[in-house]
Amino acid sequence: MSDIRVRFAPSPTGKVHIGNIRAAIYNWLYARHTGGKFLLRVEDTDLERSTPEAIAALLDCMKWMGLDYDEPEVYQTKNLQRHLACVDELLKSGRAYECEKTSRDGKTGKVIMFRMPKEGVLGFDDLVKGRMEKKAEDVQDFAIVRSDGSPIFHLANVVDDIDQGITDVIRGDDHVENTFKHIELFKALGATPPRYGHLPMIVNQQGKPYSKRDGAAFVGEFREQGYLPGALFNYLLLLGWNPGDEREVLTREEMVELFTLEKCHRTAAKFDMKKLQWMNGEYVRRVPKEDFKKEMIDRCAAQGLDTSNADLDGIVDQLQIRTKFFSDMPGNCAFFFTEDYQFDEKAVEKRLKKPGVKEILLDLADRFEKLEPFTIESGEAMVKELSQGQGMGPWVHPIRVAVSGRMEGPGLFEMLYLLGKEKTISRLRRVAQTI
């Protein structure tokens, strides 16, 4: 065990932004890699937004993402007296002072300001960005207590870091300016500042900060859309970090072993939804077969589909390698379990409405009826013989749409075998009579 102590300190509002959870992931991995401790501090001073429901949503998000913490969570509101005691200390030392301020709504009241140095250079060695410096004269004094007597983020954040013994603060680079201020607060309170590392911003394809306008932006939204927690964890890790080689899909153990802040990027990370979708598919393929089968059975049952008389193992073999989201499963495999399957209109227009397709389907039905044995290999050999080396497209495309209603899906002859000879022939003839 090392003496490293890091924390995730969100303000619960009911929704957890992916930028915040990425910071939690980096802190968690940093602690696990170094043998340190990962702590959760709930900064719940905004009483209107930090409701019990919002806090419960935060804790549920942490659990879903597999972000366990090593000590009981700390709630900032419970440290109010400690925060105010530190304010008194700063006032007595001359590092803080009272000041009349007018708020945005026009109300005037007394606030307590922290006095920043006015000469020299402020600086710190960022664990990600390197040396950061700023002229002291460019950083203004700032408020630490509101006119209603409640401590402001800057003060509460620093005091809680002192009390929790935080050694390293890893957070988004939107906090760089705050860090210059926070380091001076640490010093004024007689404490050694922690090491700081600032993570690159997550941006959209235009290079602007990623937000809900660009798509799903909160962990709960991705969960509702069918993303697996492991896939989201893996993808967010790669937004600003890489293992130093070409690997992208990593086990949690590999992440812990490989993670260092030296491998973090300094430039903004572009969010790529297609890459995340690909990543989710990779994780779906790694789900144990029996778990995938149960998920398929449950989701199909919820749609009123009876899976009891089908070759489920064979269907899983075909479906799992092609599935990106569990939520897609009923739609992708319904034709295996019902004769009332949906037809894609574009597929019908493109593959079934051409001249001669009716005759092709009826001819194929007759040939399949005579085919013995009815296997994957024999079905493919029969169609290949019909094509006479000219390509099987004119046969396989109408067959696929006729028996499944779709242009895409499992391997065609594997699909016909799983449906069985009787269903295949029946569907070909029924569809032929309707076009």
Beta strands, then each sheet from edge to edge (+ up, - down):
strand 1: 5-8
strand 2: 37-42
strand 3: 74-75
strand 4: 96-102
strand 5: 108-114
strand 6: 121-126
strand 7: 130-135
strand 8: 142-145
strand 9: 168-172
strand 10: 195-199
strand 11: 202-203
strand 12: 269-270
sheet 1: 1+ 2+ 3+
sheet 2: 4+ 5- 8+
sheet 3: 6+ 7-
sheet 4: 9+ 10+
sheet 5: 11+ 12+
end
